């Protein structure tokens, strides 16, 4: 009875390890890594666009403040 118990435990651990190893290998495949890199690049690209938009809006606002302080007319470009 004891041998059957330990055989079952060993088989269960082996199967669990095999399943986890297959999952890891699927996640580490070149195709999966490529998808993750592409998603990260897309997120970085969007962050850069948001940053640029924020900086440009701040530049326009600051230019208006400086023109007002110096007494220059507003730039209508």
Backbone torsions as a table, in degrees:
resi	resn	phi	psi	omega
1	UNK	NA	-39.6	-179.8
2	UNK	-65.3	-40.1	-179.6
3	UNK	-64.0	-40.0	178.4
4	UNK	-63.4	-42.2	178.2
5	UNK	-59.7	-50.3	-176.9
6	UNK	-70.2	-32.6	174.8
7	UNK	-63.1	-43.3	179.5
8	UNK	-65.1	-42.3	178.0
9	UNK	-62.6	-45.5	180.0
10	UNK	-62.4	-42.6	178.4
11	UNK	-64.3	-41.3	179.1
12	UNK	-63.3	-44.2	178.5
13	UNK	-64.2	-40.7	178.6
14	UNK	-63.1	-44.2	178.8
15	UNK	-65.1	-43.4	177.9
16	UNK	-59.5	-45.6	179.1
17	UNK	-62.2	-40.6	179.2
18	UNK	-64.3	-43.0	179.0
19	UNK	-63.1	-44.8	179.7
20	UNK	-64.9	-39.0	178.8
21	UNK	-64.1	-42.3	177.9
22	UNK	-63.6	-40.6	178.1
23	UNK	-62.4	-43.7	179.9
24	UNK	-63.1	-43.7	-179.4
25	UNK	-64.8	-34.2	176.5
26	UNK	-67.8	-39.3	-180.0
27	UNK	-70.9	-27.8	-176.9
28	UNK	-94.6	6.2	-179.8
29	UNK	-69.7	153.0	179.9
30	UNK	-57.5	-37.5	-180.0
31	UNK	-64.4	-45.2	-180.0
32	UNK	-65.9	-41.3	178.0
33	UNK	-63.9	-38.8	177.8
34	UNK	-61.5	-41.5	178.1
35	UNK	-63.6	-43.0	-179.9
36	UNK	-65.1	-40.7	178.4
37	UNK	-64.4	-41.5	179.6
38	UNK	-63.6	-40.9	178.3
39	UNK	-64.9	-41.2	178.4
40	UNK	-64.3	-42.5	179.7
41	UNK	-63.0	-38.4	178.5
42	UNK	-63.7	-41.7	178.4
43	UNK	-65.4	-40.1	178.7
44	UNK	-65.6	-42.5	178.6
45	UNK	-58.3	-44.9	179.9
46	UNK	-65.2	-39.2	177.4
47	UNK	-62.4	-40.3	179.2
48	UNK	-65.5	-40.9	177.8
49	UNK	-61.7	-44.6	178.9
50	UNK	-62.4	-42.8	179.2
51	UNK	-61.5	-46.1	179.0
52	UNK	-60.6	-42.2	179.5
53	UNK	-63.6	-41.0	179.3
54	UNK	-64.9	-44.1	-179.5
55	UNK	-64.6	-42.9	179.8
56	UNK	-64.0	-40.5	178.2
57	UNK	-64.2	-41.1	178.7
58	UNK	-66.2	-36.5	178.3
59	UNK	-63.9	-44.4	179.7
60	UNK	-62.9	-43.8	179.9
61	UNK	-63.4	-44.9	-178.7
62	UNK	-67.4	-37.4	177.6
63	UNK	-62.7	-40.5	177.5
64	UNK	-63.7	-40.8	178.3
65	UNK	-63.0	-43.9	-179.3
66	UNK	-67.3	-41.1	177.6
67	UNK	-62.0	-40.3	178.8
68	UNK	-65.6	-41.2	-178.8
69	UNK	-67.1	-35.0	-178.7
70	UNK	-86.1	-22.0	179.5
71	UNK	93.8	18.7	177.7
72	UNK	-84.7	152.7	176.8
73	UNK	-70.2	158.6	179.6
74	UNK	-68.3	147.1	178.5
75	UNK	-83.1	121.1	-175.9
76	UNK	-98.8	26.2	-179.5
77	UNK	-71.1	NA	NA
